């Protein structure tokens, strides 16, 4: 039996490696570059305004279509992306690709903001209400309603429903159980049971319950983790310039072997940075627009501006904190990888055991929030395939699987998650490119009407913005 599983893992690993090979990376980054050019760098020009809408204004006034506020939709999407990838994924990228991998993560994040913006525009434009009055949207809807590709839309929904159990459930609950056991000695079966109850208590209430919890939990966990990392950077402020210089230098020059680091070429740094960046922020994967479609908003572009800040916060802020701490402390040459490397880096940079506790609690909160966020993605995918009656059974099964994931061996699940995530990305990216004229048109209409409204009311600040 062990030989069968090993053979199956090997086959799944090869398939995953093929799916996430150079062609997929080129398609993902290429789509982001294409949309960046088509939208004339909108993610850079409007970033300040987008952050204001999402984090300060937070919601629109009036009785608008949608289930949750702008802010809650953003936090729900962030809950799914700010996960173990921000802690373990960044560490793995640097371990294999060297410090230069962090630079390519930044590049992936910056172009990925345009992709995330485009996904949200289409999600809101083509969303529909189900029989229970809840909003439904995402790639399956804009592929089917915008392009008429119903079979492709169903394929995306199937991949999404399956992927939610892997990357969004089993992997995350297993990570939480392992961290809790290592740091506090609590048995994994007990952690899994409690995590199942905590998950069920939130997701059984639907998107409004998820929105309330993520709106409260996600800002706290991100601020907690980022402040811990910033404290380390401030303790070692004199070394920050050298760490940044190493990132830029290693992005364009081979990195020599040192200590436990085996050395890396430029292509290796690029490949690992792009791959881990995409896994972290999910730009192009097609998940975040499912949450964006639930937002109360007057116009697709309003929510799209807010949605693109998700990639900025995830990659440019949170991943940068992890990467800089690892590089600055010099632990990237220790031979460790994954969450273990990040934990050692934080312990090295901060007196006492506070650094290790920050990573431990950060990983627990990040993983739990990912479970909650992905549950909604899977729910909407299964609803598209089987109808509204399938939603509650899916929620119950999803919560139960959390307990299973805490106690099982997950090497095969990791491989399957990679495969189904890649299968989700392909139809979504093709749909984005095919519908790019709609994205550009909606954007131009929005800013043209926004400008006209500003002139009519004499709002000079708005005209200048």
Secondary structure as GFF3:
##gff-version 3
##sequence-region A 1 465
A	DSSP	alpha_helix	2	19	.	.	.	ID=ss1
A	DSSP	alpha_helix	22	38	.	.	.	ID=ss2
A	DSSP	alpha_helix	42	45	.	.	.	ID=ss3
A	DSSP	alpha_helix	47	51	.	.	.	ID=ss4
A	DSSP	pi_helix	52	57	.	.	.	ID=ss5
A	DSSP	alpha_helix	70	81	.	.	.	ID=ss6
A	DSSP	alpha_helix	84	84	.	.	.	ID=ss7
A	DSSP	pi_helix	85	89	.	.	.	ID=ss8
A	DSSP	alpha_helix	90	97	.	.	.	ID=ss9
A	DSSP	alpha_helix	100	125	.	.	.	ID=ss10
A	DSSP	beta_strand	128	129	.	.	.	ID=ss11
A	DSSP	beta_strand	135	136	.	.	.	ID=ss12
A	DSSP	alpha_helix	139	147	.	.	.	ID=ss13
A	DSSP	alpha_helix	150	165	.	.	.	ID=ss14
A	DSSP	pi_helix	166	170	.	.	.	ID=ss15
A	DSSP	alpha_helix	171	184	.	.	.	ID=ss16
A	DSSP	alpha_helix	188	203	.	.	.	ID=ss17
A	DSSP	alpha_helix	206	235	.	.	.	ID=ss18
A	DSSP	alpha_helix	237	252	.	.	.	ID=ss19
A	DSSP	alpha_helix	266	281	.	.	.	ID=ss20
A	DSSP	alpha_helix	288	292	.	.	.	ID=ss21
A	DSSP	alpha_helix	300	311	.	.	.	ID=ss22
A	DSSP	pi_helix	312	319	.	.	.	ID=ss23
A	DSSP	alpha_helix	320	328	.	.	.	ID=ss24
A	DSSP	three_ten_helix	331	333	.	.	.	ID=ss25
A	DSSP	alpha_helix	338	349	.	.	.	ID=ss26
A	DSSP	alpha_helix	354	386	.	.	.	ID=ss27
A	DSSP	alpha_helix	390	407	.	.	.	ID=ss28
A	DSSP	alpha_helix	411	434	.	.	.	ID=ss29
A	DSSP	alpha_helix	436	457	.	.	.	ID=ss30
A	DSSP	alpha_helix	460	464	.	.	.	ID=ss31
###
